Each structure stands twice: as C-alpha cells, then as structure tokens.
Amino acid sequence: QATSSSGHGHAVPVLPPSSWLLRVMRAALVLRWVGLLSAAEAFAEGGAGSSGLIGSALLPALLEPFAASKDRVASVCLDMTSQSCLGEVLAEDELVANITRVCSLIREPLGDPLLVLRRALSQLGATLARFSDGTLRCCADVVAAGSGAGDGVADEEGASAAASAALALRRLSSAVARLQRFVADGKINDGHCPFKREQQTTIGGENVRKELQNFAQHASGLAAGKSRKAGKALAKLLRKVERADGSDPPGIPPVNWEMREAMFGRTLEL
C-alpha cells in the first residue's frame, strides 16, 4: 500500500483511486436504497405523497370507526360514485396544509395555549366540515340507498353495506358539527383534575388529551403520505367529541374567554 509523508514525519496511507471510488459508490447505493424504502413505506401508508389520500386511506380510516360493524364501508361509497368527485369537491393540498398547520399549533402553541388551542380547533372544525359535506355530496347515492330511498343497491348484502356506510357518514358529519359547536361555545379547557389527579384537556367536558396528542403527532405526516394513521387518530378524537355532553369538567374552573382574549388575544398570531 502506498504511503505519503505528512509535515510531522508520519507516514499517511494513500488509498488507491479504485478503493475510495468503490467506497463512494457503495455509500451512494446505500443512500439510494434507504430512499427507496422510505418511499415504499409512504406509499404503503396511503399512496405516494398526498395524491389520492382522501379516497385511498383518509376516508376509510375516518369512516370505519363510525360504522355499525367493522366492514370497510368506505369502499361502498367509492364504488358507487366517481373518484373524481372527491377531487373536485375537496382540494387535497388545502386539506393537508390546514391539518398540518393545526397539528403544528397544537404541538407548539405560539402564544397563550388555550387561545391557540381554541383557534386551532376552530380551523380544524371548518376544514372537517368542508370535508364531511363534500363526502356526503359525493356519496349521495350511498346515503339514499342506505336510507331505503334509492335503488342503487339491489342485493341484500349490498343494501346492508350501504346502510352501514350511510350511518358512518352521518355520524362523522354529526361529530364534526359537535366539535364546531363546542369550540364556538368555548367548551374547551385544560388543567389538573384534583379527583383523577391528572392533567386533562377537554372538549365538551370529555377528556381528549391523549387523542389530541396522538392526532397532532400522526396527522402531521399527511404531507408525507401517512394518511391512514392520520385518519385513525382523527377518528378517535372525533369519537370522543361525539360522546361529550357539553358539561364543564369537574374540578377544573371554566375559562373566562373574554378576559383571556383581552389579556393575550391581541398579540396572538396564527
């Protein structure tokens, strides 16, 4: 092996050109393989990037927890309506951007935490309302068939699946409406519960701290194509909101929103 002399009199080995070139090529191959694996994982999660995420992963993950059974109800909706309908009614890029922004605000509030949370949930509610209304429009045939008002499903099994899908769509829409109402009424709180001895974040009196944190963690991956995990996390949050009765959480004083807005709201930028 060839050597060269350094300025301090030590022999420094010199790698042949073929040796360092081989190492560079191997490193490049490893990096490329890692990139391919990451792309494959993202595709498996819900398609490449955000393209097609609504029909392929987000919609099924959102609807299935609201169905009467574990049937894949979203496939019924998508089988009976054009895929292009969701693309026309819902702008996926805008949906991803809004939800990603909401997650960022929940994880790292820029200002008073409760005010930021309320405004973030307000934005989430508005985004989900457009999503829910658009999905109902695109799946109108399924809703009609599930209600017995249409003839789009002929066989008994198909009618049962359509009824399950229609129920899931209505429950999703109702949960979104409840979220918007609780946010508008200021039924949001955060504090330490002296009875359960734990920190709670409540919407409509229901403790959603765990679900909110999971949603903020997983839904931020929407832009990377991880839409099914995001949908599942969001569905769990909405299921909790669906069960909320709007009461104040015991042991935690209600929020004085007017005073809080006067003290911290003017400098709040979202």
N, C-alpha and C positions, 0 to 999 in steps of 0.2 A: 504494500500500500504506500502511495506517495505521501511525503511529508513536506511541510514548509516551515521555515524558522520564523518565529514571532520576534517582536522587538525586544523581548525579555529573554531570548535564548532558548525558549521551549519549542519543542517540535510539535507542530499542529498538523494532524492528519488532514489530507485533502481527498475528498470523495471523488471518484471518477465521475465524469459527466453523466454516464448512464445510470449510476447509482442514485444521485439526487433527483434526476428526472423521473426515475421509477417511483421514488417516494412521493413526488408531487402528483404523479398520475394516480397513484393509489389513494392519496388523500382526496383528490377530486372525485374519484369513483365513490368513495365512502360518503362524501357530502351529497353527491347526486342521489345515492341510494336512500339516505335519510330523507331527502326532499321528496322522493317518490313515495316513501312510506307515509309521510305526513299528508301528502295529497290524497293517498288512498284512504287514510283514516278519515279525513274530512269528507271525502265522497261517500264513505260508508255511513257517516253520521247523518247525511241528509243532502247529498248532492255536491257538486263542485261549486264552491263559493256560495253565494246567496241565491243563485239562479235556480228557480223551481222549488225553493224551500217550502213555500206555502202548501203546495199540493203533495209533495213527496214526503214531508216529515213534520212540519209545524202543525198543520191542520189535523192529521191523525193523532198526534201526541196530545193536542188540546181537546179533541172530541172524545176520545176513548174513555177518559175518567168520568165523563158526564153521561155516558151511555148506561142503559139499564143492565147490560151484560158486558162481557169482555170482547164482544165482537168488534172487528175492525170496521167501525161504522163509516169512517171517512171514505173508504173505498167505494161504498154505495153511492155517496154523494158525488164522487169524482167520476164514477162510471156513468152516471146519468146526466151529467152536464159537461159542457165543453171545458177543457183545461184552460183554454184561452180566456174564459170568463173571469177567472180569478186574477189573471194577469192584467186584464183591462180595468177591473174594478179596484184592485189593490196594487199600489206601487210598491214592489218588494224593497227597492232601495230605500224608500222613505220609511217603510216599516222597520227595516233593520236599523237605520240611522236613529229613529226615535227610541226604539227599545234599548239600543246600545247607550244612548245618552241617558236614559232613565237609570240604567244599571250603574253607570258611572257616578251619577248624583247620589244614588243610594249608598254606594261603597265609600265615596269620598265627597261628602256634602260641602259645598262651597258657601259656608255661612251657617246660620242657625240650623241645627239638624232637623228640628221638627218642621220648620217652614220649608226647608228644602225638600223634605220627605213629602209634605203635602203637595207641593208644586210638581214634584216628580211623579207622584201617583195620579195627579190631575192629567199630566201629559200621557201617562200610561193608559188611563181610562179613555181618553179621547182617541188614542191610537187603536186601542182594542175595540172601541165602539165602531170605528170605521171598518175594522177587520171583521167583526161579527156581522154587521149589517151587510157588508159585501158578500160574505159567505152565505148568508141567508138568501140573498138575491140569486147567487149562482146555483144554490141548491134548492130553489123554489119547488122544483118537481118532486124532490125527495120529501120536503115538508108536506106537500099536498098529498103525496102517496101515503106517507106515514099517518096522516090525519084521516085517510079514507076518502079524501076529496078528489083524488085523481086516479087515473088508470095506467100510470107509468110502470107499475109493478104488477105483474099478472099472477105469479105463483105465490103460495102461502109463505114459503121461506123468504122470498124477496120482500113480501109485504112486511114480515116481521123485522127484517133488517132495516127496511125503510123507516118503520116506526121507531126503531132504536136510534137511527140517525137523526130523525126529526126531533126526538126528545133531547138528544145530546146538543143539537143546535140551539134549541130553545133555552136549555139550561145554561149553556155558555153565554147566550145573549143576556139572560136574566142576571147572571153573576157579574157580568161587566156593568150592567145598569146599577146593580147594588154598589159596586165599587165606586162608580161615579157619584152616587147619591151620598155615600158615607164621606167621601172626600169633600163634596160641596157643603155638607153639614158640619164639617170639622170633627167627625168621629174618628180621629186619629190621635194616638197617644203613645208615649214612650216613657218608661220609668220602672222603678223597682217595686215589685209586688211584695208587700210585707207578709202576705199569707202563704204564698208559694215560695217566697224567698228567692226570687229570680228576676232578672231583667226582662221586661216584656215590651214588645212593640205591637200595638193593637190597631185593628181596623174594624170599626163597628163593634168593639168590645171583644173581638176574637184575637187571641194572641197569634200573630203571624210572623214572629221574629225569625224563626228557623226557616220558614218558607220564603220570606223576603230575602234573607241572606243567600239561600240556595238559588233563587231566581236571579239575583244580582250577579252571582258567580257564573252560572251556566248560560244565561241569556246573553251575556257579553260575548259569547262565542258564536253568535248568529252570523257575524260577518265572515267567520272562518268556515261556515257551512255546518256548524254543530247545532242544527235546528231542532232535532228530536229531543235532545237533553233540555234545550231551552223551553220547548213546548211542554214537556213533562213538569218542569219546575214551575212554569207559569200556571199550568192546570192545577197543581197542588195549592198554589196561592189563591186562585180563584175559588177552589172548593172550600177553603177556609172562609173566604168572604161570603160565599153562598150560605154558610151556616151561621154567620154573625147575625145577632138580633138588634144591633144598634145601641146597646146599653153601654154605660161607662164602665171601664174595668174597675173591679173592687180594689180599694187601697191605693189607687193612683188618682190624684186630683185632676179634674178636667182642665184642658188647655184654654187659657184666655187668649184667643187668637187676635182680638183687636189690640190688646196691649203688646203682644208679641210682634205683630206687624208694625206697630208704631215704633218699637224699640229696635228691631233688627231688619224689618222688611224693606226699608228704603235703600239700603246698600246691598240688597241681595240681587245677584245677577246669575241667571241660569242660561 
